Amino acid sequence: MTLLKFLKIPLFITLWPICLFAQIEPPNVLFIAVDDLNNWVGFLNNHPGVKTPHMDRLAARGMVFTNAHCSAPGCNSSRSSLFTGLRPSSTGIYANGHDWRKMETTRNVETLPDTLQAGGYKTMRGGKLYHAHTISESAYEGYLDPEPWNGFFPSRNLQLPPEVEPAKWPLNTNRTFYQGRFDWAPLDIDDSEMGDAKVVAWAEGELSKTHEKPLFLAVGIYRPHWPWWTPQPYFNQHPLEEIEFLDNPHNDLDDLPDAGRSMVRKKWDDWILENGKRKQAMQGYLASMTFADAMVGRLLQALEKGPLADNTIIVLWSDHGYHIGQKHHWEKFALWEQTTNVPLIIADSRNGQSATRCSQPVSLLDLYPTLLDLCNLEKPAHLEGQSLLPLIKNPEQSTGRGVVTTQGFNNHAIRTENWRYIRYADGGEELYNHQNDPQEFTNLASLTEFEPVKQKLSEMLPNKNVKPPTRGLD
């Protein structure tokens, strides 16, 4: 256990007088996590017909990292990595069944809210921030660490408020897919009845107040996580006849190694295609994206109307990407661009310019050190990410960096500015050139002319690969 975690020494006591002397008011932070939000958002312009006007407005006032990637393409592994500041390969947390609170590598680590709270911040959370879901009652709590939070919703020991569901379900899938919760349907209800809306209403209240300390307000929006049960007006914004699909070659799996093909949920894709459900599934996901965007809009409006508007950093991120049939795959848990690339916006009026974009590869692992730099707090020694403050100040610089995404033990993807290299535990490889193949249709790994590229990228692979626990695999 770190000394800071054990003693809870208020670092804020030592820093606050310095801030007063320098007449620098510590910034507040609005930290918005959107679950399963892929890179189709309007401001990234990767798919036609997507409606995310509020996120687009936020992007217009901040820094958009167009080449941002999760450290793992699963809820628990990604979120635990972000909050601990450690790679999955350093902790052994690869699956949703690995409880980070009980594992030796992470149970006593100083987390992001620990550091902010010790640095004088009032830490408040609502909604899904750590791993949680709605299949069972216990899953509403998930892997929640209640200790470093001064306020919470719906309660100290819960992350999610009750789920709204149709009277009879599943309506569009079957019981074999997440017990029927991989499903979609419009609901004849008002937004206010949705769990996300209840979380946002609580957050709106906090944004309307002044606080005795600088505020770190973390808000988790559950949609577009399944089930895609969303109020009817959001389905109406995405008529079936207007839904478009990008290219998805039938032979897209032919040049993959066995380990890559094994990650594809081909049975899901086959069932959806055989039952003529592809457009409807796409509609459900798009409707949930637009609903999530509406929740973000409410948060932004509450901040703009409240007393914290002039001194609040806004961070918006998603825990991983999401496949809607690309490479005949559904959901996440894979190592391709559609799975790892995530929306990431940092809006800080004190640094950088509005409507700025950075194409350098960055990781969600970088958010912990970045926020500490922006809040003028000392960084713990264990952090494995890099602060993005230099890129915020100078987004045009080239870093030559490769960021790592890990799916399972010793399966890694390296993403640089122009390349993606995947190496699986059994030695299987994939290589894609994003300059001329952004959809990753052509695996170049077997061509001898690209051996120097693979060699250079392989040097960026993690040296440490902690084995997963023998129990707790999902």
N, C-alpha and C positions, 0 to 999 in steps of 0.2 A: 504493500500500500504506500502510495506517495505521501510525503510529509504534509503536503497541502491538502490532500484528500482526508488525511487522518485528523489534522488539527483544524481544518477549515479556517486558516488564518486569513483575515480580511485584507488582502493585498490593496484593496480600495482605500484603506486607511492611509497607506503610504503614498498612493498616487493622487488622491483627491486634493490635498493641499497644493501639490505641484500644479495640477490643472487649474486651481483657483489662482495661483500666483501668476500663471501664464495667461490667465483669462481665457482658458480653453474649456468649453463645456463638453463633457463626454457625450458622444452621440448615442441616441437610442437606436435600436435595431428591430426592424420588423422582418422576421425570418419565416418565409412562406414555403412550405414543402407540399408539392402536389404529387399525389401517388400515381405511378404508372403513366405519367404524361410523356409521350414520345416526342420526337422532334418535328412533328407535323404542325406545331403552333404557327400562327400566321407570320410572326416576325422572323421565323427561319425559312419560310417559303419553300417547304419541302413536299407539300401535297396540296392539290387543288381543293377548294370548297371548304376549308377549315375556317371556323369562326371563333377567334379568340381576341376580340377588340380590346379588352381591358389589359391583357398581358402585352398586346402590341403597343398600347399606350405607355405601359411601364417601360418597355424596351426602348421607346423613343426618348425617354428621359434618363436612361442609364447606359451601362456597358453591357453588351451582349457578347458572351463567349460562344461563338458559333461552333467551336470544336471542343466542347466540354463533354467529359465522359465519367460514368460511374466507376467506382473501384470494384464493383461486383454487380452483376445483373439480377439481383434478387433483393427483396425488401429488407430482410434482416441483415444480410451480409453487407449491403450498401449502407444502410443507416447506422449500423454499429461501427463501421469503418469511419463514417463521417464524424460521429460523435466522439469516438475514441482517438481519432487521428492516426489510426494504424491500418495498414493494409490487411486484407483477409489472409494473405500468405504469411503474415507475421503473427496472426492470432489463431488461425485454424478455424475461423468462422466462415464457412462456405455455404451453409444451407439455412433454411428457415427454422429448422429444428435445433440449431446450436444457440443455446441461451447464453449470450455474452455476459450476463450478470453472474453466471456460475463458473465460467471458464477461467482457469488460472492466468491466462494471458491478458485478460481484460477486466476481471471482476473488481480490481482495486485501482484501475487506471483513472487518471484525472481526465474527465470528459469536458467537452466544450461548455456545458452549463456550469460544471464545477468551477472552471477557471473564470468564467464571467461573474458568477456569484461571488467568488472570493475576491474578485477585482472591483467589487462595489456595485454590481448590477442587480437590479430587481429582475429575477428570472421568472417568466410566466409561460405556461404552455397550455395549448388546447388542441385536441384532435390527434391524429396519428403522426407521431414523430419517430418513435422507435417502432419495431415490428409489431403489428397487430392486424387483425382482420375480423370478419363477422361470421365465420362458419360456426363457431361455438361460443358459449358465454365466456369461457376463460380467455378466449382470444381477444375479447374487447380490451382486456388489460394488456395482453401481449408481454413484451420484454421491457416493461416500464421501470425506469429508475426514478422513484419519486423524490429522492433526497435533495437534489440540487435545484429544486423549484420552489419559489416563494408563493406562486399562485398557479391554479390549474382549472381545467374544465374537461370532462364533466365532473371529475372528482380526483382526489389525490391518487387513487389506485385504479383509475380507469383512463383509457385514452379515447375511446369511442363512445358516443351516445348511441342509443338503440337504433338499429337499422329499420328503415321503412321497406316493406316488401309487399308484393301483390298477394291477393287472397289465396291464389293457387299458383305454384311455380314448381319446376321451370316451365317457361312459356316457349322458349326457342331452342333450348339445348336439351340435354338429358341428364339423368342422375349420375352418370359416370364422370362428368366434368365438374370437379369440386362439389360433389354432392348436389349438383344442379344449380350452383350459384355462378357458374360461368354462363350467364343468361342476360337477356336484355328485353326491356319492355317499357313503354311510356306509362307513367303513373298519373292518375287524375287527382293530383294533390297540389297544394301551394308549395313554393320553394321552402317556406318556413318550417315545413314538416320534415324536411330532410335533415339527417344528422349533421352534414356539413354546414347547413344554414344555422343550426343551433350553435356549433362551434364558432362560426363567424359572428353571430350576434353577441356572443360573450366577448370576443376579441374587439368588436366595435365599441363595446362599453369601456374596455381598457384604453382604447385609443382616444376616447373622448375625455379622459381624465389627465390631470397632472400627477406626477409620481415623485416621491421624495428622493428617489435615486434614478440614475439612468435606467431605461427599460430595455430588456431583451424579451421581446414578445414572439414566441415561436408558435406558428399556427399550421397545423397539418390538415390539408384538404384531401379527403379519401377518394373521391372521384377524380379521374376515370378508372379507378380500380373496379374490377367486377364486384358485384353484379351491376350491369349497366341499366339499372332501374332508375329512371330520371323523369321529372315532370314532363308532361306532354309537350309544352311549348318548345322544349329543346329538341325534341324529335322533329317538330314541325319546321325547324330551321334547317333541317337536312333531309329534304324529300328524297325518296329512293331514286327517282328518275334523274336527280342531279348528282348522285354519288359517282365518282370516277375512281378508276384503278390505274396505278402506274404499272409498267411492265413487270411481269413475274414469270419468267420463262419456265416451261414445264420441265426442262432438263437442268434446272438451276442447281440441283443436288449432285449431278453426275461427277463433277470435278472435286467434290469434297472428300476428305479422308473419312474413314469409318467413325472416328471420334466426333467429327463435325456432324455427320448424318445422325448420330445417336442422340444429339441434342434437339433434333427437329421433332415437333409434335405432329408428325404426319397423319396420325389417326384422327386428330382433331380436324386438320385441314380436309382430309378425305370426307369426314362426316359432314362438315359444313358445305362442301361443294356438292356432295351427293344429294343433300337435302335442300339445295338452293338457298342457303342461308347467308351467303357471303355479303351481299349488299345490306341485308338486315343487321348482320353483326357489325359491319362498318358503320351503319347508321347509329347503332347503340353506342359505339365508342365515341363517335363524333359528337353525339348529343351529350354524353357525359363530359367530354372535353369542354364543350361550350358552357355547360352548367358549372364546371370547376372555374372557368374563366369569369363567370358572373360572380362567383364567391370572391375571387381575387379583386374584381371591380368594387365590391362592397368594402373590402379592407382598404383599398386605396382611397376610396371616397371618405371613409371614416377618418383615415389619417389626415387627409387634406383639409377636412373641416375641423379637426381637433387641435389641441394646443401643442402637439408634438411635430407638426408638419415641417417646421423649418430646421429640425435637427435630428432627422431619422434616416438611417441607412436602410434601404429595402433590398433584401436578397430573396430571389425566387429561384427554386430549383426543383428538379424531379429526381427520385431515387434511382431510376433507370429508364431505358426506353421500352418499346413494346412493339411486337410484331402483330400485324393484322394480315397474316397470310404470306408475307414476304419470305422467300425461301421455303414456302409451304409450312411455315412455323407460326404458332400462336403463343402469345404471352411473351415471357422474357427467358431467363436461364440459358442464354447462348452468348456468343462472343462476336457477333457481327455488328455493323454500324447501327442498324435499326434498334438493336438491343442496348448498346452502350452509350450512344450519343443522347445527351439530355439537354433540355432548356436550362440555361443559367443566366440570370441577370443580376447585376449589382448596381444599384442606383444610389450614388453618394454625391451629393451636389458639391462637396468639398474637394473631391478628387475627380479628375477627368472631365470629359464633356458629355453632353447628352447625345443620344442617338449615335453612340460610338460602338464599333464592332472590333472584336479581336479574333483572328483565325488561328492563333497559336493553340496547340493542344494543352488542355488543362483538365484537372481531375476534381471531383467532389471532395477528395481528400484534402484539397487545398483550402477549403472554406474555413476550417478551424484556424490555421495560422493567419489567413487573410483577415478574418474578423478581429483577431487579437491585434493585428497591426492597425486596423482601422479604428479600433477602440483604445489604442495606445496602452495595451496591456502586455506584460511579459509572456513569452511563449514557453510552455513546458518543453523539456528536452526530448521527450519521446516522439514528438510529431514527425510523421513521415511525408507529409505534403509540403508544398511550397507556397509561400505567400504570393498572392496575385497582385499585390499592391504595385510592383514595378510595371506590370502590364496595364493596370488601371491608369497609371500615369503616362505610359508610353505603349499603347496597344500595337504600334507598328513594328516594334522590335521583334527580331527572330530569336527564339530561344534554343532551337535545335533539340528540343525536348521530345521524349516519348512518354506517354502516360499509359499506365497498366490497368487492365480490367481482368479480373480473375473469376472463373466459374468452376468451382470444384478444385480439388487438390491438384496443383501443378498444371492446370489448364489456364493459359494466359493469352491475352491479346495486347499488342503494343500499337498505339496509335500516335503517329507523328503528324506533321503538317500535311504530308502527302501520301502516307502509306499506312496500311494495316497489316500487321503480321501476327498470325495466330500459331501457337505451338501447344499441342495437347500433351498430356502426360505420357501417352504411348509413342510420342515422336511425330505424330501426324502434323502437317503444316498447311497453312493457307497464307496467301500473300495477295494483297489488292492494291492497285495504284489508283488513288482517289482523284488524280488529275484527269484521267480519262475513263474511269470506271467507278463513279460515285455510288452506284447501286451494288457494287461488289458481285458482279455476275461471273467474272473470269478469275479463277484461282491460278496465279502465276508461280506457285511454290515449286512446281516440278521442273521449271525451265532453268537450265544451267546458267543462262545469262543473268539471272537474278540472284545467284549465290552470294555475290558481294553485298547486295541489299539485305538479304536474310541474315548474313553474318553480322552486319552492323546493327540491325534491329535486335538480334538475339542477345547482344551485349546489354540491352536494356531490361531483360527479363529479371525478375526478383531472384536474388541469391538465396533467400530464406523461404522455405516452404514447410510450414508447420502442418503436421498431419492432423486430420480432423479427429474429433472424439469418436470413440468406438460406439457410443450411444448418442441418441438425440438426432440421428439423421432422419430427414423427412422423405 
